């Protein structure tokens, strides 16, 4: 099951400011999202996969104008609507912590 359309999430990444994102579409395991309240046109395309009690999320962030791409991968935390893992981007951020928490 994917993240529900219309839900809002806080994305926290080491080395950059926290931001809010909103899920704009959701179908099966796949979802898309966009930033809220900032002028960054990045598109987030992600997927959530579940097996037994484990849940993994993978998100690609792409800003065509800035030629920017980042990848975020993590596991669902045991309690609550949150994921935690690592992220990498073309600006050189490498293996830093990231989290996605439902608002």
LUMVEXGU-236857 format. One record per residue: residue number from 1; residue in one letter; x, y, z of N, C-alpha, C, CB in turn. Coordinates in pm, whole numbers, plus 50000, padded with zeros to 5 digits. Last residue first. Glycine has a CB too. Layout:
! residues N
nr_rest_n.px_n.py_n.pz_ca.px_ca.py_ca.pz_c.px_c.py_c.pz_cb.px_cb.py_cb.pz
NUM_A_X_Y_Z_X_Y_Z_X_Y_Z_X_Y_Z
...
! end
This chain:
! residues 103
nr_rest_n.px_n.py_n.pz_ca.px_ca.py_ca.pz_c.px_c.py_c.pz_cb.px_cb.py_cb.pz
103_X_50234_51430_50898_50190_51546_50978_50045_51530_51019_50209_51678_50900
102_X_50457_51158_50894_50324_51210_50862_50287_51323_50956_50219_51097_50869
101_X_50793_51184_50804_50699_51169_50914_50565_51232_50877_50754_51232_51042
100_X_51089_51063_50703_50964_51111_50649_50857_51080_50752_50932_51045_50509
99_X_51440_51125_50721_51317_51069_50775_51198_51135_50708_51311_51089_50929
98_X_51786_51047_50676_51662_51110_50630_51546_51046_50703_51645_51097_50475
97_X_52141_51079_50701_52012_51038_50756_51897_51117_50691_52011_51057_50910
96_X_52357_51019_50415_52313_51095_50532_52175_51050_50576_52312_51246_50500
95_X_52490_50918_50190_52460_50830_50303_52417_50902_50430_52577_50747_50333
94_X_52596_51221_50079_52621_51078_50064_52592_51003_50193_52765_51054_50021
93_X_52579_51493_49866_52533_51439_49994_52535_51287_49983_52389_51493_50032
92_X_52642_51581_49609_52747_51521_49690_52706_51476_49829_52855_51615_49703
91_X_52452_51654_49438_52529_51764_49496_52637_51712_49591_52436_51861_49570
90_X_52303_51437_49373_52408_51474_49279_52492_51591_49328_52347_51507_49145
89_X_52251_51249_49684_52212_51336_49573_52332_51370_49485_52148_51464_49624
88_X_52096_51030_49923_52211_51064_49840_52163_51160_49731_52278_50936_49778
87_X_51993_50913_50250_51970_50980_50121_52101_51020_50056_51881_51104_50140
86_X_51846_50661_50466_51957_50741_50415_51919_50808_50284_52082_50655_50396
85_X_51589_50644_50712_51690_50579_50630_51800_50674_50590_51627_50519_50507
84_X_51254_50599_50820_51389_50651_50847_51489_50572_50763_51425_50643_50999
83_X_50911_50697_50844_51016_50616_50781_51150_50679_50813_50994_50604_50625
82_X_50596_50689_51012_50727_50749_50986_50821_50647_50925_50787_50807_51116
81_X_50344_50671_51190_50357_50689_51046_50486_50762_51016_50236_50765_50988
80_X_50407_50441_51471_50366_50563_51403_50387_50561_51253_50438_50677_51460
79_X_50681_50229_51541_50563_50299_51592_50535_50422_51508_50583_50337_51740
78_X_50890_50130_51382_50800_50037_51450_50672_50103_51498_50870_49972_51567
77_X_50931_50297_51068_50960_50282_51211_50853_50196_51275_50968_50420_51280
76_X_51010_50164_50753_50907_50219_50841_50947_50195_50986_50768_50157_50810
75_X_51326_50245_50604_51232_50149_50660_51130_50220_50747_51305_50041_50740
74_X_51442_50407_50298_51434_50382_50441_51332_50276_50476_51401_50508_50512
73_X_51597_50629_50073_51552_50492_50099_51549_50468_50249_51644_50389_50028
72_X_51615_50867_49822_51591_50846_49964_51538_50704_49982_51489_50952_50022
71_X_51803_51054_49593_51739_50927_49622_51732_50908_49773_51814_50810_49556
70_X_51790_51336_49371_51824_51277_49501_51745_51148_49518_51793_51376_49619
69_X_51896_51562_49124_51833_51433_49155_51882_51387_49291_51865_51326_49044
68_X_51882_51849_48919_51906_51793_49052_51830_51663_49068_51863_51894_49162
67_X_51865_52050_48725_51942_51927_48698_51980_51857_48828_52069_51959_48615
66_X_51691_52254_48766_51820_52264_48835_51912_52145_48807_51798_52277_48985
65_X_51473_52162_48612_51533_52293_48589_51673_52304_48647_51445_52401_48649
64_X_51401_51912_48725_51454_51920_48588_51528_52051_48564_51341_51906_48488
63_X_51441_51762_49009_51414_51900_48969_51480_51918_48833_51467_52006_49076
62_X_51333_51481_49176_51393_51530_49053_51346_51673_49026_51357_51437_48935
61_X_51372_51217_49402_51338_51359_49389_51409_51411_49265_51379_51442_49517
60_X_51253_50901_49465_51341_50978_49378_51288_51121_49372_51351_50915_49234
59_X_51231_50679_49735_51181_50802_49674_51291_50863_49586_51135_50904_49783
58_X_51110_50397_49897_51215_50446_49807_51158_50566_49732_51264_50333_49708
57_X_51056_50212_50193_51016_50321_50105_51137_50362_50021_50960_50443_50186
56_X_50940_49904_50335_51050_49986_50284_50993_50093_50190_51156_49898_50210
55_X_50843_49716_50608_50797_49807_50505_50913_49897_50465_50675_49891_50555
54_X_50764_49405_50767_50862_49504_50724_50808_49588_50608_50993_49436_50682
53_X_50607_49194_50834_50593_49315_50916_50687_49427_50872_50618_49281_51061
52_X_50565_49078_50510_50545_49042_50650_50525_49171_50732_50666_48958_50705
51_X_50647_49345_50320_50661_49200_50327_50659_49162_50474_50793_49149_50257
50_X_50578_49619_50111_50557_49554_50239_50577_49404_50223_50416_49586_50295
49_X_50689_49924_49969_50673_49779_49956_50668_49717_50094_50788_49718_49872
48_X_50628_50219_49802_50630_50156_49934_50602_50007_49913_50524_50222_50032
47_X_50780_50470_49601_50710_50344_49615_50728_50291_49757_50760_50241_49511
46_X_50774_50791_49430_50816_50690_49526_50734_50564_49522_50812_50746_49662
45_X_50883_51095_49324_50818_50973_49277_50868_50861_49367_50849_50944_49124
44_X_50857_51438_49342_50895_51319_49416_50815_51202_49360_50871_51337_49571
43_X_50978_51719_49176_50876_51615_49180_50935_51495_49254_50829_51575_49036
42_X_51052_52063_49243_51088_51921_49247_50965_51832_49246_51173_51891_49369
41_X_51031_52340_49231_50940_52258_49150_50973_52109_49149_50942_52308_49009
40_X_51029_52551_49506_51106_52445_49442_51011_52353_49363_51187_52363_49547
39_X_50911_52750_49660_50907_52761_49516_50984_52655_49440_50957_52893_49476
38_X_50708_52622_49928_50834_52676_49878_50828_52672_49726_50958_52595_49934
37_X_50462_52507_50012_50504_52637_50066_50644_52684_50027_50496_52631_50212
36_X_50552_52168_49963_50451_52266_50003_50522_52394_50044_50361_52211_50119
35_X_50670_51960_49696_50694_52044_49812_50573_52133_49838_50821_52131_49792
34_X_50489_51662_49600_50552_51790_49570_50576_51864_49701_50463_51876_49472
33_X_50466_51319_49484_50450_51424_49583_50519_51551_49533_50508_51380_49720
32_X_50326_50998_49403_50401_51118_49366_50373_51224_49471_50362_51169_49223
31_X_50356_50638_49440_50299_50768_49474_50385_50879_49414_50288_50786_49627
30_X_50285_50281_49427_50348_50403_49378_50277_50530_49428_50350_50402_49226
29_X_50147_50052_49488_50266_50081_49568_50326_50218_49537_50371_49975_49545
28_X_49838_50179_49399_49911_50059_49434_50027_50093_49525_49962_49987_49308
27_X_49875_50516_49374_49814_50401_49308_49898_50278_49337_49799_50424_49154
26_X_49840_50859_49414_49874_50734_49480_49799_50620_49411_49840_50738_49630
25_X_49945_51203_49411_49876_51089_49351_49925_50961_49419_49900_51082_49197
24_X_50051_51384_49591_49962_51434_49485_49890_51323_49410_50041_51516_49389
23_X_50135_51443_49917_50117_51335_49821_50012_51380_49719_50073_51203_49893
22_X_50346_51712_50002_50210_51660_49994_50203_51553_49887_50109_51774_49964
21_X_50602_51806_50238_50559_51758_50106_50416_51708_50115_50654_51646_50054
20_X_50808_52042_50404_50683_51967_50399_50654_51927_50255_50565_52051_50458
19_X_51149_52022_50523_51045_52073_50434_50921_51986_50447_51094_52076_50287
18_X_51452_52122_50688_51332_52038_50683_51230_52104_50591_51273_52018_50826
17_X_51759_52210_50514_51642_52243_50596_51528_52141_50581_51592_52382_50560
16_X_52041_51976_50521_51951_52069_50450_51829_52097_50538_51907_52010_50311
15_X_52191_51800_50684_52261_51899_50601_52173_51993_50521_52350_51828_50508
14_X_51962_51531_50691_52084_51590_50746_52144_51683_50641_52187_51480_50787
13_X_51619_51592_50644_51743_51537_50590_51861_51608_50653_51748_51550_50435
12_X_51282_51527_50661_51396_51578_50737_51521_51509_50683_51379_51553_50891
11_X_50968_51602_50560_51090_51534_50518_51208_51605_50584_51103_51533_50361
10_X_50648_51553_50669_50768_51631_50695_50888_51548_50652_50779_51674_50846
9_X_50349_51535_50475_50460_51471_50543_50573_51571_50563_50509_51349_50464
8_X_50002_51495_50415_50118_51583_50423_50223_51519_50513_50079_51724_50475
7_X_49776_51343_50181_49842_51350_50311_49967_51436_50302_49878_51208_50361
6_X_49684_51330_49920_49641_51443_50002_49707_51450_50138_49495_51437_50019
5_X_49686_50976_49898_49678_51105_49830_49625_51211_49925_49590_51095_49704
4_X_49878_50770_50119_49748_50819_50072_49756_50959_50009_49650_50821_50187
3_X_50143_50567_50004_50104_50678_50090_49976_50740_50036_50218_50785_50101
2_X_50049_50222_49924_50125_50345_49910_50083_50449_50012_50110_50400_49769
1_X_50084_49882_50000_50000_50000_50000_50088_50124_50000_49905_50000_50121
! end
